[in-house]
């Protein structure tokens, strides 16, 4: 059970850091979340938002980062 607690604390710390990064990116003028390719539908009473291009960009950046970390670790 102690290992599970450590994992939860680690995940919480990662979420806090990710939240801070996204807050800083939002204030810096980088259009994360408003890229061409992000789907936004605004109806009369509903709004549907799907950040497709942003998801792909974050996936590519994280994949490259983890790839390089893995290469340097050997």
Secondary structure by P-SEA (a helix, b strand, c coil): caaaaaaaaaaaaaaaaaaaaaaaaaaacccccccccbbbbbcccbbbbbaaaaaaaaaaaaaaaaaaaaaaac
